[in-house]
């Protein structure tokens, strides 16, 4: 597996590279405030790195899937993960930015640090961790940089498809006592990962994302909304008991200087 690279600050070019034919949107991007450009490039680069890494992690789940139908849907999901990488890579290429140089300086999302060891792991990951990603993309589709907004809209539709696969796969597993035990263990494993994916409480970086309209809510509020949603279907539809307070599942980070670079 690809090694995680410790994140370091990524220098943003001061002016648009002269070598590319610039669209109106690209010209507008390079006229933006440098902080806005840096934040958006950082976000695009997160997906360049993590979608490729995620595809590699998911690939082995194709053979773990229990039926031909699930194998087909998992193969489509892996294909879309690699497609996301190419989609966000093209955004950087269109801006005249060396995506490979950026990628070398950025670690993948921390959601992929937890090993994917079984089909139940994959099913629950798609159902609850990809759902957390969809919560983030619902903000990105409001970004004023049109190419990123369009890419986020396309990705969000596919993320909903990944969540649907996870929900169907979990429903299939819950039909047997063995499958239920595997799902229950996977829920305990992946819920903290989904909660962590929103980043630190009182995040200074989140505040700057909100300042520039790239996000519209705090990490704390997004996490609370997410918890209400996942707790409802896990307890009601999956019949797995969970506490009311997510702090009994995961302890939030409160250091405002710790922006969890490898979360969204």
N, C-alpha and C positions, 0 to 999 in steps of 0.2 A: 504494500500500500504506500501511497505517496506520503512522505514525511510532512508533518505540520511545520510550517515556517513561522518563527516568531515575528509578529507584525512589527513593522517599523514605519515611521512617517514616510509618506510617498510625496516627492516633490511634484508640484503642479506647474506646468509651463506657464510663463507669464503671458505669452501671446499665442494666438493660434498658429500652428505650424503652417508655413507658407507653401509646402509641397502638395497640399491636397486641394482638390476642387471643392469649395465650400458651398453647402446649401444655406438657405436663409436661416434654418434652425441652428446649423453649426456656427455661422457667423454670430448669431444671437448668443449662443453659449459662450463664445470667447469674449463677448462684451460684458458678460456677467461679472459680478464681484468675485474676486479670487477665492474667497471662503466658500461661496456657493459652488463654484467649479470644483474645488477640492473635495467637498462633501459628496457631490454627485459622482465624481470620478471614483471616489472611495467605494461608494455603494455599487456602482457598475462593476468595479473590480472584484468586490466580494463575490459577485455572481459569476464572473469569468472563472475564478478559481474554484468556487464551491460547487457549481453545477457539474463541472468536469469531475471533481473528486467524488461528488455524490453519485454520478453515473457509474463510476468504478466500483463504489461500495454496493450499489444496487444490483449490479450485473449478475452476481452470483445467486441472487434471489430468483432469477428466472428458473433455474433448475430445481430450486427448493419448492417452487409452487406445486400444489398437490394435484392440479388437473391441467389439461391442455388449455382450457379456457383461461385459467389464472396465469399460466405461462405466457400466453399471448398478450394478456393485458399488462403483465409485468414487463415483457419485452418492449411493449409500446411505451411504458413509463420510462424505462432506461433510455430508449431512443429520444424521448422528449427531454430528459435531463441533459444529454449531450447537445440536443438542439438549443436548450437554454444557454449553455456555454457559448455556442456559436453565435447566438442572438446578441448576447451582451459583449462578446468579443468584437462583433461588427460595429457596435456603438463606439467602441474605443478606436477601432480602425477608421471609422468615418470622421472621428475627431482628429485624426492624424497622430494618435497616441500609441506608443509601443506597448501593446498589451502584455507582451512577454516580460518586459522590464518591470511593469507594475506587478505582474503575477508573482515574480520572484521575491517580491517584498511583502507579500500578503499571505497569511495563513488562511486555511479554509474555515468555514463556520464551525464553531465548537459542537454543533449538533452531530457532526460526523466523527467526533472523538470516541463516542460510545460504540463498541463493536456490534455489528449486525450479525447475529449468530444463528438465526433460525427464521423460518417462514413466519412464525408468530411475531418475532421482532419486526420483520418487514411490514406485516399487516398493521400492527399497532403504530409503528412509526408513521406510515402513510396516513392513518386515521387521525392521529393527534399531533404529530410534529409537523407534517406537511400542512396541517390545518393552521398551525401557528404561523407558518410562512405565508399562507393565504391572508391571514389577518394583517400582515405587514404590507403585502401587495395591494390591499385595499386602500392604503395610503398612497403608495407610489403611483397609482393610476391617476392621481390628481396633480402630479408634478407638472410644472409649466414647460419643462424641456420636452417637446413633442416626441422626438425619437425614443426617449426613455419611457415616456408615458405609454406609447403604443406597445413597446416591448413588454412593459409591465402588464398591460391589458391582456396581451396574448399569453403571457406566462400565468396570469391569474386563472384564466380559463382552464389551462392544463393542470394547474395545482388542484383545482376543484375536482378534476378527473382523477388525480392521484388519491385525493381524500376518499372519493367514491370507491376506488379499488380497495383501499384499506378497510373501509366500512364493510364492504361485501366479504372480504377475506376474513375479517374478524367474525362476522355472522356465521360463516361456514365453519370456522374453528369451534365456535361455541356449541355446535351440535353434538360434540362428544365430551365426556368428562376429561379426557386427556387434553383435548384442544382448549377447554375452558381453563384448565390449570396453566397451560402455556400462555394464554391471553392474560390471565391475572398476573403472572410473573412479568410479562412484558409491559403491562400497564405500570407496575411499580418501577420498572426500569426506565420507561420513556417519559412519564409525566414530568419528572424533574427537568429533563432535557427540553421539553416543550416550554415549560415555564421559564427556564434560563434563556431561551432563544430571544426573548424580548430585550435583554440587556439589563444593565444595572438600574436600580432605583436612583432617583435624583441625578440622572445622567446629564453631564454638561453637554455631551455631544448630541443627545436627544434634543436638548433645548435649542441647539443651533439648527438641527434639522427642522424643528418646528418654526423657528424664526424665518427660515427660507421657504417654508411651505412644502418641504419634501415629506415631512410627517405632520400629522395633525393632532397627535395625542401623546401623552407621556408613556414611558415604558410601564409605569405602575398601573395606569388605567387600562392599557391594552392587555396587560397580563390578567387583570381582574375580570375583564369581559371574557377573555379566552377561558379562564378557569370556570366561570359560570356555565359556559357552553359545553365544555368537555365533561365537566362533572355531571351535568344533567343527563347526557346520553350514556355515560359510563355507568352511572348508578341506576338509571331507569331502564335503558335498553339492554345493556350488557349485564345488569344485575351484579355489579361489583361495587362493594361498599367503599366510599371515600369520605374523608372528613369534610366538613363545610369550609374550613379555612385552609387554603393551599399552603400556608406556612407550616402545616404539619407534614407536608409532602416535600417542600423545598424551602430553604431559608433564603430570602432575598438579599441581594448585595445592596448595601446602602452607601458605600463610599462614592461621593460625587465625582471623584477623580478617576474612578475605575469604570470606564465606559464600555468594557467588555468588547474590545475591538473585533473579536471573533464571534460576536452575536450581531444581530441586525442593528 
